[in-house]
């Protein structure tokens, strides 16, 4: 009787260890949602939307001198990690394996003077979270005069100005902070 009990306990223990290894393996596999195993995962489909932005009237119509991600600020000078414009700058794709750090070009110093006009993005993207995959929406960009106080490591900077050696003297500086979208619920 004791041997049967021991065999039964060992068999149950082997089964539990095997089940734990199976679940652990599924969780470690980056291509499989661990929650889907338990019936909690989503459909796993990619959502693609397009937002056409009509530029604000306040911003210059000429091409910017530099576009990039904010790195740091030293008094009236900011450092921007410029975005390479070789790819055309037509859009951003963020998904599995993509790098959301857009500042892949050289770092550029931008000098902000008393004459520099600083604008902050105020565009309302309120209707975009309700968009379905494949839809396109047009949004009018809005801006307001601001200061450099709201810059953070995720801020994207666009500068129109004149080059002076290795620096850019900013005439107009525009920045936007990231916009977060939530996928619509079921």
Secondary structure, 3 states (H helix, E strand, C coil): CHHHHHHHHHHHHHHHHHHHHHHHHHHHCCCCCCCHHHCCCCCCCCCCCEEEEECCCCCCCCCCCEEEEEEEEECCEEEEEECCHHHCCCCCCCCCCCCCCCCCCCEEEEEEEEEEEEEEECCCCCCHHHCCCCCEEEEECCEEECCHHHCCCCCEEEEEEEEECCEEEEEEEEEECCCCCCCCCC
